[in-house]
Amino acid sequence: MSRAKIEISGLSKSFGSKKVLRSLDLDVPEGQSVVVIGGSGTGKSVLLKCVLGLMEPDAGSIRIDGEEMVGASRVTVEQLRRKFGMLFQGAALFDSIPVWENVTFGLLATGKIERRDAREKAVETLARVGLPAETAN
């Protein structure tokens, strides 16, 4: 049996006396989707922020492709984070620029890609999620 893509074990997070996550266990197999549903303040965003390495849990383990996220170096966290995409509530595309620039915005803004290579990278990325090259325009 193959290892889960995401393995969460004993994950806990509190803010003062408010316990938001209490020893959460969750395995997400490769190719599976998971929906996290709950009321306001129940820990949905906290869980995702912990998985993405944006927030450090109080206890527990988060493994991405078998590699530990909790307590990992900044470089390791950044490498693991590249495997994810997250759209925060209320976020939207910039309607003043083409889709390809939206897709590569972060890379362009941080100088991690040259503008001349950005459109090709965007087309490759869009293809990975089943969108045709024409979508980039």
N, C-alpha and C positions, 0 to 999 in steps of 0.2 A: 504494500500500500504506500502511495506517495505521501510525502509530508505536505501539510497545509501551506498555502501561500502566505496566510497570515495566521499566527498562533498567539493568542492572548491568554495569559494564565495568571490568576490571582490579582488582577489589576484593581488597584484602589486609588482613589483621589478624594481628598477633602479640602474644603475651604473653611478654615476655622473649625467650628463644631459641626458644620454641615457636611455629611458624608454623601458625596455625589456618585462615586463608583465604589462598590463594595465587593471585593474579591471576584471580579468578573472573569469568566472563562469563555472563550469563543475561538473556534477554528473556522477559517474560511478556506475551503479547498480551491485549488487552481481552477479557473474558469467559472466559478460560482459567483452569484451576486447576493448581497445581503442588504436588507432594508432595516434601518434603525428608526423605530417609531416611539414617540413618547411625548408627554406634555412638556410645557416650558419648565426649564430648570431641572430636568431629570437626568442630564448627563450626556445627551447625544453629542453635542459639540465638544464637550470635554473628552469623550471617548475618541472622537476623530482627531482632535488636536494631540492627544497622547500617541495615537497610532502614527501620526505624521511627524512626531518629534517636535511639535510646536509647544508642548507642555510636558513637563516631567511628572509621572505618576508618583504617588507616595510609596507604593509597593507594587510588585508584580513584574511580569515579563511580557514583552512584545517582540515576537520574532517575525521578520519579513524574509521569506525564502530561506528560513533557517538561521538568519543573522539577527542577533540581539540588537534592538533599537534602544532600550532603556539603558542609560549610562554610557552609550557609545560615544565615540569621538565626534566632533562636529563634522569632520570629513565623511565618516561612515554614515551619519544621519543624513547628510546632504545626498550621498549616493543612494541610500534607501528611499529617500523622499522623491527622487526622480522617477520612481516606479509608480507614483500616484499622481492623480489630478484631483483637485477639489475646487468646487465652485461654491463660494460662500453665498448665503442668502442675500438677495438684492443685487448681486453682481451681474454685470451685463457686458456685452461686447461694446467697444467703442464704435459708434456708427459712422464716424468721420474717416475711418481707415478701413482698407479691405480686410477680409477674413484672414488672409495669410499673415498680415501684420499683427492682428489680434492674437493669432496662434503663437507667434514668435515674439510677442511684445516683451516678455520677461527676459528672453535671451538677448534681444537687441538692446534693451535698457541697461543690462549689466555687462554688455560687451562680450558675451560668451559666443556670439556668432556675428559674422560680417553680414551687412545688409545684402550684399550680392548673393549670399548663400541662404538667406532666410526664407525666400519663397519656396525654394526646392525642399528645404527642411519641413516647411509647413505642409506642402503637398504630400510628402512622405508620411507625416503625422496624421493628416486627414485620411489618407488611404488606410492606415492602421485601424481606424474606427469605421471603415466602410464608406467614406465620403469621397466622391470623385474629385479629380484635379480642378475641375471647373468651379468647385465650391470655394477655392482659394481666392477667387476674384470677388 
